[in-house]
Amino acid sequence: MTATLDIATVQAFLLVADLQSFTRAAEALGTTQAAVSLKLQRLETLLGKRLVERSPRAVKLTAEGVAFLPRARALMDAHDRALSGEAETAQLLSLGISDHAGGSELVPLLERLHAMSSTLALAVTIGFSREMLDAYDAGRVDAVIVRQEGSRRGGEKLVEDTFGWFASKRFTLPTGDALPLATLAPPCGVRAIAVRALDKAGIPWRERFLGGGVTAVVAAALAGLAVAPLARRIAPPGLVDIGPVHKLPPLGTSKVMLHSKVSDPTSLAALRTVAATFRSVAGA
């Protein structure tokens, strides 16, 4: 009897390969780590090859796993096309993401969503956490990834960020000068936290750069124009936390939360993947 590949085991393999974690793959599938491990063992037994190297610190593909990867993706693509049919319209998932929460997770997040379904259409909006929550409450987006603000409760925690005062390595602050700041414009919650902390500590500051997005704020800091309050996860190489050197007040931590109202299976699966991918990249 000819052996056949099980779609669920191949899907589990692809998630483990992409997320480099059995735990995150289990989150994406809505199952347990043990169940994912068992699926991988069955797949390896069927193929007669070891696909994944497991260790307490990391998960890596073997040479056989790397070779099997494109074939596994091709199988899942064919499976999705067979299920979708030519006449089916794409499922739309609208997602709002806080600019201060996105960071480097956005690229692998979109890559993973693209890989998991050829029928899923994405509408992604980037903005302030407060604006994204307003859009979510008004029903204009299906889900949001935002910083926890005020008394808002509920949602699923993705990561907890620590903030710092980031500047170029060549940045110098002449004695007696007010601290030049690079921030997003109001109503940015991170800006509000930074300004309150400086005012409470009695440290003079001045608006040096207002950016329309975090990318612009980071560019201003890298150029040496000013100091930017940023999550350590978001601050790129080339920026250093000058808070301790200049005795700037601590900015504390902030939770990044996922809020969702979706109920259809395709969107729920996509959001499980979003959460798992975000945690995987943030943890790395």
N, C-alpha and C positions, 0 to 999 in steps of 0.2 A: 504494500500500500504506500502510495506517495505521500510524504509529509507535506503539510500545508502551513503557511504562516498565519498566525492569528493577528488580526488588525490591532487589538488591544495591547498585545505585547510589543508590537512594533511602535505604537504610539508611546508606550512607556519608555522604550529605548530612546526615542527621539527627544523626549522631555529630559531624561537623565543626561543625554549628550549636550543639549542646549543649556540647561540650567546647572550642569555639573554638580548635581546634588540629588540624592534619593529623597531627601526630606522635601525639597522644593518641588520635585516632580510629583510627589504624593499630594502636595497641596494643590497643584494645578489639576490633578485628576480627581480631587475630592475623595482620596482614599488614604491608606496607611503606607508608611515606609516599608513595612514587611510585605505588603501586597505588591508593591512595585518591585522589590527585590526578588520576589518569587516569579514575577512575570519575566524579569531579565534572566533568571536562571533557566526558565523554560525555553526562552528564545535561544540562549547559548547552547542548551542541550540539543535543541532541534537542529541548529546550524553546525554543531560540533566545533564551535569556536568560542574563545573567550573574548567578549566584546568590550568589557569594562574592567578597569583596575580599581579595586576598592581599597581605600585606606581611611583611617580616622579623620584625616585633615582634608582630603581631596578625592574627587572622582575623575578619572581620566580614561579616555578611550584607548584601547589597545590598537595595534596596527590593523588587526582584523576589524575592529570596531569602526575605525576611520574609513576603511574600504567599504564597509557595509552601509555607512551613513547615506551616501547619495542614492543607493538602491532603496533604502528604507523611505527616504523622502519621496522618491518617485512612486512607490507603492501607495503611500498615504495620499499623494496628489491624485492618483488614478481612482482611489477609493472615494475621495471627496467628489470628484467629477461624476462618478457613477451614481452617487447618492443624490447629487444636486439636480441633475438633469439640465437640459438646455434652457427650458422655459422658466426655471425658478429665478426669482429676483434675489439680489443679494440682501442679506441681513445687515441692517445698519446699527452700529454701536456708536453712540455719541459720548465722548469722554472729555471732561474738563480737568485740566491739570494746573495746579498752582505753579507759577514760574519759579518760586523758591523751593518747590518740592521736586521738580522734574529731574534736574541734574543729568548725569551720564546714563541714567536708567532708561531714558526715553528711546534711544536707538535700539538697544536689545529688546525692549518691550515691544516696539513696533515690528521688529524683525520676527519675534516669536509669534505675534498675532497673525502676521502675514503667512508664516509657515504652517500654522495650525489649520487655517481654513481659507480656501480660495473664494468662498462665497460670502465672507464677512467684509463689509464695507465699514471704514472708520471715518468718523468726523471728530477731530481732536482740536480743542480750543485751549490756548494757554493764557493765563491771566492771574489776577490777584485771587488769593484764597476766598476772600469775602465775595468777590464777583462770581467765582465759580460756584460757591454755595448758594448764592441768590439764583443763579441759572438752574441749579439742581432743584431747589425748592419750587421754582416756577415750572419745572417739567421740561426745560429747554435742553437738558442733557440727561443721559441715562445714569451716569456715574461720574464721580469726581475723586481726584487725588489731591488732597489739600492739607495744609497745616491746621492743626487743631487750634481754634481761636475761641476766646471767651468761654461761655458756659455750654457750648455745643457738645452734646454727648452722642453716643452711638457710633456706628462705623467700625471698621476693622483696622487696627494699627498695622502699618507696614514697616515702619522704622522709627526710631527716636534719634533725632539729630542733636549734636552739640554745636553751638555757635562760637565764632571767634571774630576778632578784628583783623581782617586780612589786607595786606598791602604788598607791593612789590618788594623784592629783596633789597633794592637800592633806595627804597623810600626813607627819607629823613624828615623829622619834624623839628624845625628850629625852636629853641627854647622860648617859651612865652607865646607861641602862636596857637590859635584855636585849631582844634583837630579838623582837618578837611574830610568831609564824608562823601562817599559815592553810594547812593541808594536808589531804589525805585521811588517813584513819586507816591504821595499819599493816594489811596488808603493802604499802602503796603504795611502789613502787620509787623514784618521784620524791622522795617524802618522805625515804626512806632516804639518797638521794644528797645532799639539801640538809642534813640533820642531820649527816652525816659531814663535809661540807665545812666547816660552821660549827665543829664540834668540833675538826677538824684545824687550823683557823685560830685557835682559841682565842677565838672570839666567843660570848659568852653569848646564849642564846635561851630563849624560853618558849613553851609551847603556848597560843595565844590562841584558835584556832578549829579544830575538826575537822569536816570536811564529809563527807557521805555520797556526794558526787559533785563533779566539777569545777565544775559550775554554782554550787553552794553556796560553794565555795572562792573563786571569782571574785567572787561577791556580797559576801563578807566583805571582800575586798581593796578592792572598789569603795566599800564603806561606810566605809573608813578604819580597820577594826579591826586589820588585820595585813598582813604581807608574805607573798605567795604565790610559791613557786617554780613557774614555768610556762614552757612552750615559747612562744617569741615568736609562733609561728603561732596559738596558742590565745588568747593574751592579748588581750582586747577593747580598743577605744578607751576611754579614761578611765583606763587603767592605764599606768604608766611603769616602766621598769627603774631602780630606785634603787641597784643594785649598785655602779656606779662612784662615785656620790656618797658612799655610806656605806662604801666600801672592803670590800665583801662578796666572798667568794671566788667565782671563776668556777665555773659548774656544768657546763660542757662541752656536749657534744652527745649526741644519742640517735637511733638509727635506728628508724623505724616499719616493721615488717615484715608481709607477708601470708603466712600459712601456710595451705595448702589440701590436702585429700585428695579433692576431687571429681573425678569422671571422666566424668559424663554431659554431653553437648554443651550442654544448656540452662544448667546450672550453670557450666560452664567459660566460656561466653560471658558470663554474668553477672559472673563474677569478673574477666574481662578488662576489662569495663566498670567494675567497682569500682576496679581498679588505675589505669586511665586517668583516671577522674573524680577520684580522690584526688590523683594527681600534678598534674592540671590546676588544681584549686582551691588546692592547697598552693603551687604555683608562682606563682599569681596573688597 
